[in-house]
Amino acid sequence: MRKLEKKIALITGASSGIGKAMAIAFAREGALSIVVDIHEQGVKDVVDAIVSEGNNAWAEVCDVGQALEVRQTVARVIAEFGAIDILVNNAGIMDDFMPAADVEVQQWHHVMNVNLHGAYYFCHEILPAMVERGKGNILNISSVGGIQGSRAGAAYTAAKHGLIGLTKNIAFMYVGKGIRCNAIAPGGVNTNIGAGMHPNAFGYERMMTGMATMPRMAAPEEIAAAALFLVSDDGSFVNGEVLVADGGWTAY
Ligand SMILES: NC(=O)c1ccc[n+]([C@@H]2O[C@H](COP(=O)([O-])OP(=O)(O)OC[C@H]3O[C@@H](n4cnc5c(N)ncnc54)[C@H](O)[C@@H]3O)[C@@H](O)[C@H]2O)c1
């Protein structure tokens, strides 16, 4: 028996990196992966890759930072498939390592919108249906930047800390409704997240002081394996937890 047989799993930011690895891994375990991303061609490519392996996937193009788009996406998926068993809030962007004095209002709001508000929008839209069914599983992809002070700039750090607060609040509030909510805090992972960044010199220099202790970068599949544990019944007694997957970086 595969671990996610017949589950419907919606994964945001799933056209690249960790999200793509989770969509592929979950589908291999029997789930229908709902591949959500702002990047239309990327969504199609990941769905094609999953289907070509004989597994199930469905494409949804959505900007997670737009509440209305999120509402429409969730409504479409529930109308099509009847339910969403697993929600993974993974879509995220970097912040150029901007310290608080330098981050412009527009960039602050953009990072918050994608990295924190997007997760709230999806939880807000999907939770009522999960409560009605008496079951559901939510996973938020935070970061070691969500538990420590200088793995990125001010906006990314604040958003990822906020995501952990949202995780714990949902976990406790809905504990009697058959819903679990956890987070993963990855360390460095080889993905496209750094592409196109214009690092702030001061922020970069401060951030780099802790980089020497990073053991290595992970492959996205290593984070997907931790995700599979949390969203499957293997993690049935784990709720409100932040699983740090950083190869021991924060152990120092
Ligand atoms: N790569 C790392 O080192 C690392 C470390 C810790 C945490 N994370 C977190 O992991 C998550 C996945 O990042 P990744 O490293 O795989 O990066 P990635 O850039 O490879 O993938 C992120 C995906 O999110 C999508 N996305 C961006 N903005 C979006 C929006 N507004 N709406 C919908 N989709 C959007 C992108 O198109 C992309 O497909 C992020 O939340 C990131 O903060 C990454």
The ligand as a MOL file (V3000), in Angstrom:
LIG
                    3D

  0  0  0     0  0            999 V3000
M  V30 BEGIN CTAB
M  V30 COUNTS 44 48 0 0 0
M  V30 BEGIN ATOM
M  V30 1 N 16.2560 26.6400 -1.3790 0
M  V30 2 C 16.5480 26.8620 -0.1210 0
M  V30 3 O 17.7340 26.9210 0.2620 0
M  V30 4 C 15.4370 27.0290 0.8990 0
M  V30 5 C 15.7760 27.0100 2.2680 0
M  V30 6 C 14.7680 27.1630 3.2050 0
M  V30 7 C 13.4580 27.3260 2.8050 0
M  V30 8 N 13.1490 27.3450 1.4830 0 CHG=1
M  V30 9 C 11.7470 27.5420 1.1160 0
M  V30 10 O 11.3150 26.4890 0.2820 0
M  V30 11 C 10.2370 26.9550 -0.5300 0
M  V30 12 C 10.4570 26.5220 -1.9640 0
M  V30 13 O 11.5710 27.2210 -2.4760 0
M  V30 14 P 12.6470 26.5900 -3.4990 0
M  V30 15 O 13.9570 26.6840 -2.8320 0
M  V30 16 O 12.1720 25.2990 -3.9990 0 CHG=-1
M  V30 17 O 12.6500 27.7190 -4.6260 0
M  V30 18 P 12.2500 27.7210 -6.1700 0
M  V30 19 O 12.4530 29.1200 -6.6140 0
M  V30 20 O 12.9720 26.6400 -6.8970 0
M  V30 21 O 10.6940 27.3820 -6.1460 0
M  V30 22 C 9.7290 28.3070 -5.6600 0
M  V30 23 C 8.4880 28.2290 -6.5160 0
M  V30 24 O 7.5260 29.1750 -6.0270 0
M  V30 25 C 6.9090 29.7770 -7.1480 0
M  V30 26 N 6.3340 31.0760 -6.7920 0
M  V30 27 C 6.9980 32.2210 -6.5030 0
M  V30 28 N 6.1280 33.2080 -6.2790 0
M  V30 29 C 4.8780 32.6730 -6.4330 0
M  V30 30 C 3.5750 33.2020 -6.3310 0
M  V30 31 N 3.3660 34.4870 -6.0590 0
M  V30 32 N 2.5330 32.3820 -6.5450 0
M  V30 33 C 2.7380 31.0760 -6.8810 0
M  V30 34 N 3.9520 30.5240 -6.9880 0
M  V30 35 C 5.0210 31.3210 -6.7560 0
M  V30 36 C 8.0210 29.9070 -8.1750 0
M  V30 37 O 7.5230 30.0940 -9.4990 0
M  V30 38 C 8.7610 28.5920 -7.9880 0
M  V30 39 O 8.2380 27.5890 -8.8280 0
M  V30 40 C 10.1860 28.4670 -0.3370 0
M  V30 41 O 9.1260 28.7950 0.5530 0
M  V30 42 C 11.5150 28.7880 0.2960 0
M  V30 43 O 11.4680 29.9380 1.0880 0
M  V30 44 C 14.1060 27.1910 0.5110 0
M  V30 END ATOM
M  V30 BEGIN BOND
M  V30 1 1 1 2
M  V30 2 2 2 3
M  V30 3 1 2 4
M  V30 4 1 4 5
M  V30 5 2 4 44
M  V30 6 2 5 6
M  V30 7 1 6 7
M  V30 8 2 7 8
M  V30 9 1 8 9
M  V30 10 1 8 44
M  V30 11 1 9 10
M  V30 12 1 9 42
M  V30 13 1 10 11
M  V30 14 1 11 12
M  V30 15 1 11 40
M  V30 16 1 12 13
M  V30 17 1 13 14
M  V30 18 2 14 15
M  V30 19 1 14 16
M  V30 20 1 14 17
M  V30 21 1 17 18
M  V30 22 2 18 19
M  V30 23 1 18 20
M  V30 24 1 18 21
M  V30 25 1 21 22
M  V30 26 1 22 23
M  V30 27 1 23 24
M  V30 28 1 23 38
M  V30 29 1 24 25
M  V30 30 1 25 26
M  V30 31 1 25 36
M  V30 32 1 26 27
M  V30 33 1 26 35
M  V30 34 2 27 28
M  V30 35 1 28 29
M  V30 36 1 29 30
M  V30 37 2 29 35
M  V30 38 1 30 31
M  V30 39 2 30 32
M  V30 40 1 32 33
M  V30 41 2 33 34
M  V30 42 1 34 35
M  V30 43 1 36 37
M  V30 44 1 36 38
M  V30 45 1 38 39
M  V30 46 1 40 41
M  V30 47 1 40 42
M  V30 48 1 42 43
M  V30 END BOND
M  V30 END CTAB
M  END
